[in-house]
Amino acid sequence: MLKRILMLDDNQDILDVVKEALLYERFEVTITSESDHIIETIQNYAPDLVMLDYKLNGLRGDNICRQIKAHPKLHNIPVIICSAYLNKDDLLTCGCDAIISKPFGLEELVDTVNGLMYY
């Protein structure tokens, strides 16, 4: 069974590139640009890992991460926050498991995902 990844970003180009890279690495990937009802989306999709952009229309990625980590059924899902606008110390306080600075290389992305999926 393939490991499942859900990625939330408001940039469709990034979503498309990341999806292709992770599909190539044999992950099942769902992408979305909708932050509304993201907790319900996560519950319905049941991903093994969630990737969030930090700066979104609506909620910020760190706030969504806090919701995931506070949720009794979702708190064990690893969360990666991706952003060009970040202070790593501030982001680590939201409970994310990894941070990827934009722009990022696909090798860094795959290594980070694999590190969290197979630890």
N, C-alpha and C positions, 0 to 999 in steps of 0.2 A: 504494500500500500504506500502510495506516495505521501510524503510530508506536505502539509498544506500551509500556504502563506497567504495572508491578507495584507495588501498594501493600500494605504490611504495617502493620496497626494493630490493637490489641485492642479498639477501640471501634467497634462495628458502625454506629452512627449516622454517625460521621466517614467510615467507608469508603463508606457509601451516598451521602452528599452529594458527596464527592470524585469518586466514580465517575460520578455523573450529570453533574457539572460538566465533567469531562474527556471524557466521551462526547459531550456537546454541542459541545465544541471539536474533535471528530473524531479522538479518540485511541481506540485499542483498549485497554481497561482490564481488568485482572484484580486482584481484591482478595482478601486473605487475612488471617486473624487468627492463623494458625498459624506460629510462629517455628521450630518443629522442622523440620529438613530444608529450611530456606529457601534454602540454596545450591543444593540439588538442584532446588527449585522454580524458581529463577532460571535455572538451566541448561536446564530443560525448556521454560520459557515463552519464553526468549530476549528479554527486554524491551529497549527502547531507553533506558529510564530506570527507576530503582527509587526509591520513596518509602518511608521507614521512620519509624515512630514511635520516639521515643527510649526511653520507658519502657514496656516490654512485659512480659508474663508470660514468664519465661524470660530469654533473652538481651536485652541492651539494644541499641538501634539503632546506637549507636556501635561496639559489638563486631561486629555484623553487617556494618556498613560496612567495618570493617578486614578482615574475611574476604573481602568482595567485592573490595576494592582489592588484596589480596594474591593473589587467584586469577589464574592465568595467562590464563584465557579470559574472565574477567569484569571485569578491572580497568579497562577503558575505559568501562564503563557509568556514566553520571552517577548520583549518589546524592543525594537530598534527605532531610534529617532534619527531622522536624516534632515539636515538643514545647513544652509549657508549662514544662517543667523543664529549662532549658538555660543553659549558659554558652557563648556562641558561641566564645570562644577555645579552650575545652576540646574542643568538638565539631569544630572545624576540624582539630585534630590527628588525627582519625580518618580524614581523607581525603575527607570528604563534599564535594560540589560546591556545595551550597547548604543553607541552614538557613531554615526557616520557623517562626516563633513561633506557638504556639496561644494564643488563637484567631486564625485568619487569615481574611482575606476571600478570596472566590473569585477576585477580580481579581488579588490578589497571587499566589495559587496558579497561576493560568493564566499570568501573566507570568513567573513563575519557571520553570515547566515549559517554556514556549516558548523562554525564553532559553537553556536547556540543550539543548533538542532541535534548535534551529536555529542554533547558534553556528558 
